[in-house]
Amino acid sequence: MKKTLKIAAFVVLAVFAAGTAFAASPWTTETTYTKKVAGKLDFGVKNLLGGWTALLPGKLPCAKNGHKNCPGMCCIKGLGMGLVDAAVYTVGGALHVATFPIPIDVPLPDNGIQF
């Protein structure tokens, strides 16, 4: 039981510590509770269902940095970063959907998936 509590406390601390490294999610600028909750749910669903799109060729970090043909190590590094981003966006989207009634932000890199 103590081990589980320690792990849970570490995860909560890590989420809040990581929150300082990223910009706030777009829905946080809304003024009313209803708009914040709806915005958080929308943001979460987009990232949960669209997280895999971070693997598309135009979204990979090597393509964003101007390496259109993605030569050599850039391609390998970009694919690895794309896999990590896809996982982070999907898990972050699931967290937003699961906690949408509570308007507390879990920031995602690059403000999540942009459609």
N, C-alpha and C positions, 0 to 999 in steps of 0.2 A: 504494500500500500504506500509506504513512504517513497519507494522508488518511482511509482507511478505519479505521485504528487510532485516529486522533484522534476520529472520529465515534463509534466504539464506546465509547471512554473517556468522551466527553461524555454519551452516553445512559446509561451505567451511573451516572455521577455525578449526572445529573438524576433518575434513579429513586430513588437513595438520598437525595438532598436533598429530593425530594418526599415521601419517607417520613416525614420529620419533621413535615410539615404535617398529616398525617392520623393518626387513631387506628389502633391495630393491628387486624388482621383477627381475626374471632372464633375461628378455629382455633388461633391462637397460644397460647391459654390451656391447650391440652391438655398432658398430662404426658409421654406416651410418643411415641417417634418414629412408631410405626405410626398412632396416633391423629392426630398432626399431619399426616402425609402424607395420610391418608384425609380429614381435614377440609379440607386445602388443595385436594385434588382436587374434593371436593364443592362447596366455595366457588367454585372456578374454573369448574366446569361450569355452576353456577347463573348466574354472571355472564356467561359466554360465550354461553349460550343465552337468557338472560333480560335481557340488556342493553337490548334494544329496548323493554322495558316501561317504561323511564324516560320514554318519550314518551306514555304513557297519561295522560289528563286529570287523574286524581287524583294522579299522581306529579310533574307539572310544578311547578317552584318557585313559580309564581304561585298555584296551588291550595293549596300547603303554607302560603303566607303569608296565607291567608284571603280571597283574591280569587276567590270562587267563579265569577263570570262572566268573569273574566280580561279586564277592559276595556283597550282601547287598547294603550299601550306595554308594559304588564305582560304581555300575551299574547305579543307579539313577543319580548320579553326572555325570558320563560319557555320559549317554544318553542326559542329558541337555546340556552338553558342545558340544556334537555332533550335536544337533539341532541348537545351536548358530553358530557353525562353518559352518554347511551346509548353513544357511541363509547368513552368512558373505561372504562365497565363491561365492554364487550365485549372491548376490547384487554387490559384488566387480567385478565379471566377467561381469555383465551388464554394470557397469561403465567403465570398460576397453574397451568393445565393442563399447559403445556409444561415447567414447572419443579417439578412436584409432588413428585418424589423428594428435592428439596433444600428443607428447611423454612425458607426465608428469605422473609420477608413482603414483598409489594408492596402497600402499603396503598391502598385505594380510597376515594373520598369517601363519606361517610355509611355506611361499612362495606359498600359494595357493595349489590347488590339484596337486599332482604329479602322473602322469601315467607312 
